[in-house]
Amino acid sequence: MPAPTNGLILYWDMETLSGSNMMDRSGTGNHGAITGSPPSTVGKVGLARSFNGSAGTYVRVATEDFLSPPSTTLTLCAW
């Protein structure tokens, strides 16, 4: 599935990996470091990652700059 790009700050599809890094497909370079080895699982479309609430299982972004978007409107979406 192609990544939408209009105005995106971060887009992880949970499939695009480079080693232990979740690659940002928005084009802004907000790649994330996977911690805790969340397993791959079958998603609604393609693969997904299983973050089951275990301590130490998360994706860390190296910069917080993406939390300050250029406009006052910000939408977060996860499923």
Summary of the structure (lengths in Angstrom):
residues: 79
radius of gyration: 13.0
end to end distance: 15.4
largest distance: 35.4
contacts: 145
relative contact order: 0.20
helix: 4%
strand: 23%
